[in-house]
Amino acid sequence: MSAQDNIQTVKNFYAAQKGGDQGAMLECCAENVRVVFDTAAGGIPWSGEYEGHADLEAEQRLMAEFLQIDAFEQLDFLASETKVAVVSKIEVTVKKNGRKVSLPRFVHIMTFDAASKITHICQCYDPTDLVAALR
């Protein structure tokens, strides 16, 4: 598929995620989608590796236990025929203490199969403020 097809898949993924439509979000992903968020900082309960639709849903549920997403805006899409890097700004509130955290450069790097389904999602951002707020 084309870079534009992949960007549209990503936009559909985010729209479904923001709207709470798990089914539509999973429809954008291959059955064996792999999500990687590995931080050396520790202290982020949903950090790790997840594989498949059920694991992606589990990661989303785990994150939702700890955070309320107040704003999630995609700022830029950098695309090729196999990958899309998305630069976003995200603002969250930690549920247990009400602390607010802004992540001004939250990056997803997504890889696609020939059908323009997401096969791999890597999350990249500086977790320092989030780790402190979660303590």
MILOTI-836648 format. One record per residue (C-alpha): chain; residue number from 1; residue in three letters; z, y, x. Coordinates in nm, 4 decimals. Example, Ala and Ser with C-alpha at 12.3 -4.5 7.8 and 13.67 -1.06 7.14 Angstrom:
<pts>
lomar A&vexmar 1&gutor Ala&Z 0.7800&Y -0.4500&X 1.2300
lomar A&vexmar 2&gutor Ser&Z 0.7140&Y -0.1060&X 1.3670
</pts>
This chain:
<pts>
lomar A&vexmar 1&gutor Met&Z 0.0000&Y 0.0000&X 0.0000
lomar A&vexmar 2&gutor Ser&Z -0.0315&Y 0.3614&X 0.0997
lomar A&vexmar 3&gutor Ala&Z 0.2346&Y 0.5958&X 0.2277
lomar A&vexmar 4&gutor Gln&Z 0.2145&Y 0.7813&X -0.1048
lomar A&vexmar 5&gutor Asp&Z 0.2736&Y 0.4555&X -0.2974
lomar A&vexmar 6&gutor Asn&Z 0.5833&Y 0.3927&X -0.0869
lomar A&vexmar 7&gutor Ile&Z 0.7110&Y 0.7468&X -0.1452
lomar A&vexmar 8&gutor Gln&Z 0.6679&Y 0.6969&X -0.5194
lomar A&vexmar 9&gutor Thr&Z 0.8643&Y 0.3699&X -0.5006
lomar A&vexmar 10&gutor Val&Z 1.1444&Y 0.5543&X -0.3206
lomar A&vexmar 11&gutor Lys&Z 1.1439&Y 0.8326&X -0.5797
lomar A&vexmar 12&gutor Asn&Z 1.1627&Y 0.5694&X -0.8547
lomar A&vexmar 13&gutor Phe&Z 1.4498&Y 0.3984&X -0.6691
lomar A&vexmar 14&gutor Tyr&Z 1.6494&Y 0.7220&X -0.6463
lomar A&vexmar 15&gutor Ala&Z 1.5769&Y 0.8181&X -1.0085
lomar A&vexmar 16&gutor Ala&Z 1.7031&Y 0.4778&X -1.1238
lomar A&vexmar 17&gutor Gln&Z 2.0085&Y 0.5005&X -0.8973
lomar A&vexmar 18&gutor Lys&Z 2.0967&Y 0.8492&X -1.0214
lomar A&vexmar 19&gutor Gly&Z 2.0454&Y 0.7413&X -1.3813
lomar A&vexmar 20&gutor Gly&Z 2.2611&Y 0.4310&X -1.3444
lomar A&vexmar 21&gutor Asp&Z 1.9677&Y 0.1986&X -1.4225
lomar A&vexmar 22&gutor Gln&Z 2.0406&Y -0.0989&X -1.1947
lomar A&vexmar 23&gutor Gly&Z 1.7472&Y -0.2986&X -1.3331
lomar A&vexmar 24&gutor Ala&Z 1.4948&Y -0.0277&X -1.2521
lomar A&vexmar 25&gutor Met&Z 1.6522&Y 0.0235&X -0.9105
lomar A&vexmar 26&gutor Leu&Z 1.6241&Y -0.3489&X -0.8314
lomar A&vexmar 27&gutor Glu&Z 1.2643&Y -0.3531&X -0.9577
lomar A&vexmar 28&gutor Cys&Z 1.1783&Y -0.1268&X -0.6631
lomar A&vexmar 29&gutor Cys&Z 1.3189&Y -0.3853&X -0.4207
lomar A&vexmar 30&gutor Ala&Z 1.1996&Y -0.7224&X -0.2975
lomar A&vexmar 31&gutor Glu&Z 1.4202&Y -1.0161&X -0.3988
lomar A&vexmar 32&gutor Asn&Z 1.5415&Y -1.0513&X -0.0396
lomar A&vexmar 33&gutor Val&Z 1.6031&Y -0.6788&X 0.0223
lomar A&vexmar 34&gutor Arg&Z 1.8399&Y -0.6187&X 0.3107
lomar A&vexmar 35&gutor Val&Z 2.0738&Y -0.3198&X 0.3241
lomar A&vexmar 36&gutor Val&Z 2.2378&Y -0.2260&X 0.6527
lomar A&vexmar 37&gutor Phe&Z 2.5092&Y 0.0328&X 0.6931
lomar A&vexmar 38&gutor Asp&Z 2.6893&Y -0.0395&X 1.0137
lomar A&vexmar 39&gutor Thr&Z 2.9185&Y 0.2295&X 1.1455
lomar A&vexmar 40&gutor Ala&Z 3.1207&Y 0.1979&X 1.4612
lomar A&vexmar 41&gutor Ala&Z 3.3665&Y 0.4465&X 1.3126
lomar A&vexmar 42&gutor Gly&Z 3.5242&Y 0.1902&X 1.0784
lomar A&vexmar 43&gutor Gly&Z 3.7124&Y 0.2995&X 0.7722
lomar A&vexmar 44&gutor Ile&Z 3.4220&Y 0.2819&X 0.5264
lomar A&vexmar 45&gutor Pro&Z 3.4893&Y -0.0102&X 0.2923
lomar A&vexmar 46&gutor Trp&Z 3.1245&Y -0.0697&X 0.1932
lomar A&vexmar 47&gutor Ser&Z 2.9969&Y -0.0657&X 0.5506
lomar A&vexmar 48&gutor Gly&Z 2.8168&Y -0.3853&X 0.6455
lomar A&vexmar 49&gutor Glu&Z 2.5059&Y -0.5863&X 0.5732
lomar A&vexmar 50&gutor Tyr&Z 2.3900&Y -0.6980&X 0.2307
lomar A&vexmar 51&gutor Glu&Z 2.0997&Y -0.9252&X 0.1373
lomar A&vexmar 52&gutor Gly&Z 1.9316&Y -0.9731&X -0.1991
lomar A&vexmar 53&gutor His&Z 1.9619&Y -0.8069&X -0.5360
lomar A&vexmar 54&gutor Ala&Z 2.3139&Y -0.9341&X -0.6058
lomar A&vexmar 55&gutor Asp&Z 2.4418&Y -0.7999&X -0.2729
lomar A&vexmar 56&gutor Leu&Z 2.2724&Y -0.4624&X -0.3296
lomar A&vexmar 57&gutor Glu&Z 2.4461&Y -0.4386&X -0.6664
lomar A&vexmar 58&gutor Ala&Z 2.7768&Y -0.5381&X -0.5031
lomar A&vexmar 59&gutor Glu&Z 2.7353&Y -0.2659&X -0.2383
lomar A&vexmar 60&gutor Gln&Z 2.6660&Y -0.0075&X -0.5079
lomar A&vexmar 61&gutor Arg&Z 2.9720&Y -0.1177&X -0.7100
lomar A&vexmar 62&gutor Leu&Z 3.1960&Y -0.1126&X -0.4024
lomar A&vexmar 63&gutor Met&Z 3.0839&Y 0.2365&X -0.3070
lomar A&vexmar 64&gutor Ala&Z 3.1375&Y 0.3520&X -0.6672
lomar A&vexmar 65&gutor Glu&Z 3.4988&Y 0.2266&X -0.6543
lomar A&vexmar 66&gutor Phe&Z 3.5710&Y 0.4824&X -0.3834
lomar A&vexmar 67&gutor Leu&Z 3.3312&Y 0.7705&X -0.4443
lomar A&vexmar 68&gutor Gln&Z 3.2038&Y 0.9903&X -0.7205
lomar A&vexmar 69&gutor Ile&Z 2.8591&Y 1.1267&X -0.6345
lomar A&vexmar 70&gutor Asp&Z 2.8515&Y 1.4943&X -0.7264
lomar A&vexmar 71&gutor Ala&Z 2.5071&Y 1.5800&X -0.5890
lomar A&vexmar 72&gutor Phe&Z 2.2320&Y 1.3755&X -0.4263
lomar A&vexmar 73&gutor Glu&Z 1.9162&Y 1.5658&X -0.3400
lomar A&vexmar 74&gutor Gln&Z 1.6187&Y 1.4349&X -0.1474
lomar A&vexmar 75&gutor Leu&Z 1.4971&Y 1.7031&X 0.0907
lomar A&vexmar 76&gutor Asp&Z 1.2106&Y 1.5390&X 0.2811
lomar A&vexmar 77&gutor Phe&Z 1.0052&Y 1.2200&X 0.2879
lomar A&vexmar 78&gutor Leu&Z 0.8438&Y 1.0999&X 0.6111
lomar A&vexmar 79&gutor Ala&Z 0.6126&Y 0.8095&X 0.5342
lomar A&vexmar 80&gutor Ser&Z 0.3719&Y 0.5536&X 0.6710
lomar A&vexmar 81&gutor Glu&Z 0.2127&Y 0.2445&X 0.5200
lomar A&vexmar 82&gutor Thr&Z 0.5231&Y 0.0364&X 0.5981
lomar A&vexmar 83&gutor Lys&Z 0.8188&Y 0.2773&X 0.6180
lomar A&vexmar 84&gutor Val&Z 0.9669&Y 0.5838&X 0.4520
lomar A&vexmar 85&gutor Ala&Z 1.2439&Y 0.7931&X 0.6022
lomar A&vexmar 86&gutor Val&Z 1.4225&Y 1.0071&X 0.3453
lomar A&vexmar 87&gutor Val&Z 1.6389&Y 1.3004&X 0.4438
lomar A&vexmar 88&gutor Ser&Z 1.8882&Y 1.3812&X 0.1696
lomar A&vexmar 89&gutor Lys&Z 2.1910&Y 1.5967&X 0.1105
lomar A&vexmar 90&gutor Ile&Z 2.4791&Y 1.4256&X -0.0662
lomar A&vexmar 91&gutor Glu&Z 2.8096&Y 1.5612&X -0.1926
lomar A&vexmar 92&gutor Val&Z 3.0846&Y 1.3233&X -0.2998
lomar A&vexmar 93&gutor Thr&Z 3.4434&Y 1.3245&X -0.4177
lomar A&vexmar 94&gutor Val&Z 3.6818&Y 1.0566&X -0.2939
lomar A&vexmar 95&gutor Lys&Z 3.8350&Y 0.9103&X -0.6100
lomar A&vexmar 96&gutor Lys&Z 4.1811&Y 0.8299&X -0.4743
lomar A&vexmar 97&gutor Asn&Z 4.2601&Y 1.1818&X -0.3495
lomar A&vexmar 98&gutor Gly&Z 3.9988&Y 1.4230&X -0.4871
lomar A&vexmar 99&gutor Arg&Z 3.8783&Y 1.5259&X -0.1418
lomar A&vexmar 100&gutor Lys&Z 3.5214&Y 1.6536&X -0.1348
lomar A&vexmar 101&gutor Val&Z 3.2777&Y 1.5631&X 0.1411
lomar A&vexmar 102&gutor Ser&Z 2.9324&Y 1.7017&X 0.2096
lomar A&vexmar 103&gutor Leu&Z 2.6817&Y 1.4999&X 0.4104
lomar A&vexmar 104&gutor Pro&Z 2.3999&Y 1.7471&X 0.4794
lomar A&vexmar 105&gutor Arg&Z 2.1783&Y 1.4994&X 0.6667
lomar A&vexmar 106&gutor Phe&Z 2.2017&Y 1.1611&X 0.4981
lomar A&vexmar 107&gutor Val&Z 1.9026&Y 0.9490&X 0.6018
lomar A&vexmar 108&gutor His&Z 1.7664&Y 0.6299&X 0.4520
lomar A&vexmar 109&gutor Ile&Z 1.4983&Y 0.4431&X 0.6432
lomar A&vexmar 110&gutor Met&Z 1.3215&Y 0.2020&X 0.4100
lomar A&vexmar 111&gutor Thr&Z 1.0710&Y -0.0699&X 0.4989
lomar A&vexmar 112&gutor Phe&Z 0.8119&Y -0.2008&X 0.2511
lomar A&vexmar 113&gutor Asp&Z 0.6148&Y -0.5177&X 0.1899
lomar A&vexmar 114&gutor Ala&Z 0.2454&Y -0.5293&X 0.0900
lomar A&vexmar 115&gutor Ala&Z 0.3385&Y -0.4855&X -0.2779
lomar A&vexmar 116&gutor Ser&Z 0.5231&Y -0.1592&X -0.2010
lomar A&vexmar 117&gutor Lys&Z 0.8620&Y -0.3214&X -0.2648
lomar A&vexmar 118&gutor Ile&Z 1.1581&Y -0.2165&X -0.0501
lomar A&vexmar 119&gutor Thr&Z 1.2528&Y -0.4960&X 0.1907
lomar A&vexmar 120&gutor His&Z 1.5012&Y -0.3167&X 0.4162
lomar A&vexmar 121&gutor Ile&Z 1.7255&Y -0.0111&X 0.3775
lomar A&vexmar 122&gutor Cys&Z 1.9101&Y 0.1395&X 0.6712
lomar A&vexmar 123&gutor Gln&Z 2.1589&Y 0.4211&X 0.6103
lomar A&vexmar 124&gutor Cys&Z 2.2150&Y 0.6782&X 0.8851
lomar A&vexmar 125&gutor Tyr&Z 2.4596&Y 0.9676&X 0.8818
lomar A&vexmar 126&gutor Asp&Z 2.7596&Y 1.1081&X 1.0628
lomar A&vexmar 127&gutor Pro&Z 3.0550&Y 0.9392&X 0.8868
lomar A&vexmar 128&gutor Thr&Z 3.3302&Y 1.1460&X 1.0542
lomar A&vexmar 129&gutor Asp&Z 3.4213&Y 1.3638&X 0.7527
lomar A&vexmar 130&gutor Leu&Z 3.3888&Y 1.0744&X 0.5080
lomar A&vexmar 131&gutor Val&Z 3.6142&Y 0.8472&X 0.7135
lomar A&vexmar 132&gutor Ala&Z 3.8778&Y 1.1229&X 0.7327
lomar A&vexmar 133&gutor Ala&Z 3.8612&Y 1.1827&X 0.3565
lomar A&vexmar 134&gutor Leu&Z 3.8966&Y 0.8102&X 0.2797
lomar A&vexmar 135&gutor Arg&Z 4.2239&Y 0.7833&X 0.4776
</pts>
